[in-house]
Amino acid sequence: MSTPETSLVVPAEAELAIARSLSTDLPGVPYAVQGARFWVRMSVTALCWQGDIPQAVEVISRLVDNGVRHGMPTDVPRDQRRLVLSAAVAETGELLIDVSDLNPEFPDFDRAVAGEKGRGLWHVARLGARVIRFLPHEGAGKTVRAVLPPGPVNPYA
């Protein structure tokens, strides 16, 4: 049984001690994926993350694509649709990639991560990321977080 969206709270994992972080806003439109790919390459390099940068790029691509497709309420005008991207390196060396959108709902989140509903989050998990979601402390919408470990990841392990 899944937790109702209205009762989601920020999980303890979302409160990791952050050593360094960067964030940006992007429009909630399909071309945001390209901007996100460029931004994360630059950001993880600037943050000195010791992990697989191409995997981080693929992870953010999937999360931003999902945010654009499913996180933009239809009643929000196109010029007001936005995503907030964050990349942070935890004191543990893990990379936290957050994509926040405007829609607080995410039905069947666990099924999506398991690949039973779409392939985006399943692919993110196959890339070695732990995937969680939570409602922000303030503002509307939700955040989907992918946590990647430092060092190389074998998605087939």
N, C-alpha and C positions, 0 to 999 in steps of 0.2 A: 504494500500500500504506500503510495507516495504522499509526501507532505503537501498540504495545500499551499499554493503560492503565497497567499496572504500572510502565512505564518513563518515564512522563511526569514531566518536571521543570518547574520554573517557568521559562518562557521569558524571554529578556532583556527583551522588551517589558514583561513583568510587573514589571520592576524599575525603572520610570521614577522619576525624582526627584519626590517628592510635596511639594507646597507646603502643602496643607491637606487634612484628611480627617475623616470622621465614619463611625461604624458603629452598627449596632443588630442585635438578634436579633428574629426573628419566628417564630411557630409555623409548622410546615410543613403548613398546612392551607389549603384554597381561599380563605378570607377574608383570608389574608395579602396577597393582591394589592391589596386596597383599602388596607390599612395601608402597603404599600410605596409606593403612588402618593402618598399623603399625605406619607410620610416623605421621599421624594426631592424633592418640591416644596420642602419646608422646607429640606432639606439643601443643595441646589444654590444656593438663595438665600443661605443662611448662609455657604456656601463662596465666594460671589461669582463663580460660574462665568459666563462671558460667552458662553453658548450658548443653544440653543433648548430651553427648559424643557419644553414639551409633548412634544418628541421624547424627552427624558430620561425623562419619565413613562411614555411608551409603551414605551421600551426596558426599564425596570425591570419594568413589568407583564408583558411577555413572558418575561423571565428568571425572575421569581418564579413565574409560572404553570408554566413548564417545571420549575423546581426542585420545586414541589409535586407535579406529575404524575409526574416521572421520577426525582427525587432522593431520594425517601423509601423506603428499603428496607422491605418488608412485614413483616420481623421486628422492626422498631423500633416499640414501643408508640406509639399516637397522641399521648399526652401528652409523649413525648420527641422527637417530630419537630420539627426546627427548621431555620431558614435564618439565615444571617448575611449582612446586607447592608452594603456599604461604598460610599461615594461619596468620591472624592478628586479634587482638581484638581492635575494635574502642573505642574511649572514651565513646561512648554510651553503651558499653558492648556487642555490636553485634560481631559475628564472621564472618569474611570475608574469604572465601575459594576461592582461585584463581587457575585455571588450565590453563596454557598457552601452546599452541601447535604451530605447524609450518605452519598451513593452515589458511590464513586470511579469507577464505570464510566460511559462515554459512548460506546457503540458507534456508529460511523458519524457522528462529529461533523462531519467535513468535508461529508458528504452532507446533514446537517441544515442547515448554514449555506448550502449551495447550493440548498436547497429541494427536494431529492430525497427527503427523509424528514421530513415535517411542514413547517409553515410558520413556527413561532415564531422560530427563529434566523435564518431567511431574512428574515423581516420586520425583525428587528433590524438585519441587514446593509443592507437596503433603506433604513432610516432613517439611513444614513450611518455606522454604527458598524463598527469592526473588532472581530471576535469571536474570542476565544481561550479556551482552557480549560487548567487546570493543576491539579496536586495541591498541596495546601497544604504548607508546611514542617513543620507539626505537626498532629496530629489526623487524623481520618478524612474521607472525602468528596472533593469536588472543588470547584473554583471556576470559574465561567464569567464572563468579563470582557467588557464592551462598552466600547470606547474611542470617545468622541464628540469631534470637534474643536470648538474654540470658534467662535462665529459661526453664522450660519444654514447649514443643510444642505439641499441639494436632493436628495431621494431618487430623483429621476428623471434625474439627470445621468449 
